[in-house]
Amino acid sequence: MQWSDTKTGYGWVSILLHWVVALIIITLWGIGDWMQGIPEGEPNTLVDLHISIAASTWLLIWARILWRIRSAHPRLKGQGSFSHNLAKCLHHLLLLAVALMLISGPTMVWSAGHPVEAFGLFSISSPFGELPWLNGVAATVHGVCADVIIVVTLLHVCGAFKHLMFNDDETFIRMLMPPRNKD
């Protein structure tokens, strides 16, 4: 069983981390978008759910980012340097935006004077207390990164469908299972 990435394909660790973290981020985005419609000052259980999911999966999401940085970026047979580098660049932009979300999210909670709590299982108190200016900066970064994630994810999905429908190559299959041949 191929766990690590190779020069031409992803291993099981990359594939599983990709899909699990993608589902987590889509869920967090959906909840985050939905909770924006609730007027400020009213009880909002969606905020608690968003924070709980993010806090309980925080290390897993960092593992995904670090694994991708550490691993090779497989190249398709016949893929030109421009398209390979463009895909890598967009992928790194997506990972950077997610990393900034992992920093700005807890910073927003803590700078509002609240602990980060996850489903009542654990609580992490603020290391610095209430800081309104930092809360504003963190909220802006969080919002901008959410927009970047949406745009780059849409480009990512469009690229996957382009490969599936027009290029008729192995790109989509590579994210579902490792290549059979060792390289």
Steps between C-alpha positions, in 0.01 A plus 500: 500500500645836396479749789742769380489714187721425201612713207189404302232428758355561844514242778222406740606756762464790253175365357335446839621832642382680185143369513452507878635855534305614190177377664591672827577830327184488287300433819671787684443733206132404479444558871704821489298631208169398658579666834564833326125538450425500873481853648781594739408470867249218447586149624697322229567129555655487153799700628556241774466217247742669257758556775454147640554332164798721419661451842451123502648461150767771527795258529371282215478802269855603594610141430350532150688824435831370632466168315447684170799726561717198584381280213576514131256665264433222247515593135279355229657331201521760228416790734686816407698706748259794482187301589684299766640815663164680475327208674771495769470876549122489540530201730751684720276810502212282620716347774623845606143629525400197709805548725410866554144390588645262761682795656240775458207288624624437854651851507151645434349299785780576745524871412126527571579378852361146460662158528506263202271211592431175317170324568548554874789251492781750540555872531807709417509833680615816329876549524459879481149606599264739327663708226244670271757617243639144464147364476435731205821399324434129559140534378616674181767235433246224567249653258753565223643149532149352483450682169840383371416141597169517314653641181804269496286196586270580210803525270629171646168324433477649149853377428409150621191494276706634206739208541213254540289621206742651248851373566387144568803441720555345843479819708164431662575132561831597667301665781290189556769230507879474479657387172540125463859520378783597731722785387 
